[in-house]
Amino acid sequence: MTSLSTLNTRTSIAHASIDQLVREFGSPLFVFDERSLRTQFRCYRDAFVSRYPKTLFAWSYKTNYLQAICTLFHQEGAAAEIVSTMEWEKARKLAISGERIIFNGPNKRRDTLREAIIAGARVNIDHFDELQEIEEIAAEIKHPIDVGLRLSLDVGEKATWARFGLSVDSGEALRAVERMVASERLRLRGLHCHIATFVLDASRYANQVGQMLRFAYEVEDRFGWRIDDIDVGGGFASRCRLRHSKPGKERRIPTADDYATAIVGALRQHLRPGHEPELIIESGRALVDNAGYLITSVVARKQLPDGTPFYVLDAGTNLLSMLALIEIGVETVQPNDDSPVKSMLCGPLCMNTDIVRHEIDLPKLKRGDQLVLSPAGAYNITQSMPFIDYRPAVVMIRENGTLKLIRAREDLTDIDRREDPLDE
Ligand SMILES: Cc1ncc(COP(=O)(O)O)c(C=O)c1O
């Protein structure tokens, strides 16, 4: 990845020439580096499993649900973490068994929920309406159902995710358990909590685990239910600069070891003797972001009224939803001896908000030059919009150096195949 203050030139990604990639697959183009994905997964897995062997990674589909990416993480041993009917169907299409699917989220469709329960998925309840629905499903199938509960906890993160799950502090989480006990249709088996995304302070997780275990033992002492799974969600940071951090004041990005030390340390501190629940990690961004790139091309060079040069690129906010959170790294591709000047990078949309970088020192670029934007692997693909133009191709550079088209560029058939035009 580019160093974010100075501009690098990059002519290849994982030994594949950018020139060749663009000639073969066009521009813009998303590119993933298989070796980097596997290395990063193993780095995280080893950091946790070496400290706490009973750890399960569940790949967060929403972070990137391209089949090739999910398959790669499943090959590495990850289960699936899903939050919708679409993601359920995706995981099942990849032949993931129900017991290896963790079903989260506030909007589980009833038919999917029922199917997932029958298949043995681990369902984490988000609210009381869902609890009631699962009670009804238990009555229909004439069988008690093991469930998890998503907890809402205050661990001191600024961006609060309090609207997900049931609050421990307000007593609603405990009321949900009391209701399960009373109905005799559900049995609490797991606790889940996802505190935020891009969590830069690993000690937040120690706080989270402490609160989860306190709640687990309150449940055990009151109702005799021992918790088998402690699911700490995702949120580990990738290596990039947040948009609102001042240059030079960026916070250090914790490593896999930092997160694992905090989480497993808290487990060891709070677990009762003889209790060894499965630890579940739903990391998304930290595993995939830095292995993904977006190659874009200069469409035009223009000038603002004050003389600032700006470039229109063939990719913008339609493909890079994460621009809202991060300042994306930029690397040039063609050799260029021109002195850098303050410039702006815009996307191709007819929208004033379509800006890739507000201010960046760039040498004079010309139409057809490429830039490599990164990290681009997390959320950008799943949140890309076919707004104004087609979504681009995605290529994976395999470990053996071959190039694999893992999603073709869209065409009009993808866009209008479900439409029914007016007849004359
Ligand atoms: C429940 C849950 N698990 C896991 C994730 C993955 O988070 P991240 O990509 O920040 O690791 C998310 C993201 O929103 C989530 O909501």
The ligand as an SDF file (V2000), in Angstrom:
LIG
                    3D

 16 16  0  0  0  0  0  0  0  0999 V2000
  -22.5210   -8.3820   13.5180 C   0  0  0  0  0  0  0  0  0  0  0  0
  -21.3130   -8.0230   12.7630 C   0  0  0  0  0  0  0  0  0  0  0  0
  -20.2570   -8.8710   12.7470 N   0  0  0  0  0  0  0  0  0  0  0  0
  -19.1410   -8.6080   12.0570 C   0  0  0  0  0  0  0  0  0  0  0  0
  -19.0070   -7.4350   11.3270 C   0  0  0  0  0  0  0  0  0  0  0  0
  -17.7180   -7.1810   10.6010 C   0  0  0  0  0  0  0  0  0  0  0  0
  -17.1410   -6.0040   11.0260 O   0  0  0  0  0  0  0  0  0  0  0  0
  -15.6980   -5.5510   10.5190 P   0  0  0  0  0  0  0  0  0  0  0  0
  -15.7220   -5.6160    9.0230 O   0  0  0  0  0  0  0  0  0  0  0  0
  -15.5970   -4.1550   11.0260 O   0  0  0  0  0  0  0  0  0  0  0  0
  -14.7070   -6.4850   11.1160 O   0  0  0  0  0  0  0  0  0  0  0  0
  -20.0740   -6.5210   11.3200 C   0  0  0  0  0  0  0  0  0  0  0  0
  -19.9880   -5.2670   10.5590 C   0  0  0  0  0  0  0  0  0  0  0  0
  -20.8170   -4.3980   10.5820 O   0  0  0  0  0  0  0  0  0  0  0  0
  -21.2580   -6.8230   12.0460 C   0  0  0  0  0  0  0  0  0  0  0  0
  -22.3050   -5.9800   12.0610 O   0  0  0  0  0  0  0  0  0  0  0  0
  1  2  1  0
  2  3  1  0
  2 15  2  0
  3  4  2  0
  4  5  1  0
  5  6  1  0
  5 12  2  0
  6  7  1  0
  7  8  1  0
  8  9  2  0
  8 10  1  0
  8 11  1  0
 12 13  1  0
 12 15  1  0
 13 14  2  0
 15 16  1  0
M  END
$$$$
